[in-house]
Every structure is written in structure tokens, then in C-alpha cells.
Amino acid sequence: MTDRDPFAEGERAAREDIPAEANPYRDGSDEHALWAAGHEKVAGAIEARQSEGS
């Protein structure tokens, strides 16, 4: 059995340019918060790299 990792799913979504609004978990749930945190971690790093290059 494989357990889903919402944080890793959020990181993957950000790398695939999926918007944060596409969070598949119920708003207010722990999974929603973990997914959002993973997404923000990667999206923030991508945004920082892009702004350094401009």
C-alpha cells in the first residue's frame, strides 16, 4: 500500500506549473495545508530564480 504524501504532491504540482488553486484536498484539512506548503516551497524557489535572472 502506498500512502499519499500531500506535501510532495504539492511540490510536484508547482514544478508542473499547476496553480495553487488546483489543490485537490478539502479546504481546512491537514492535507490541504501540507499540499499548499509543498506548492509554495517550490513555487517560491522558482519565482526567486526567475527574478534573479531578470
Secondary structure, 3 states (H helix, E strand, C coil): CCCCCHHHHHHHHHHCCCCHHHCCCCCCCHHHHHHHHHHHHHHHHHHHHHHHHC
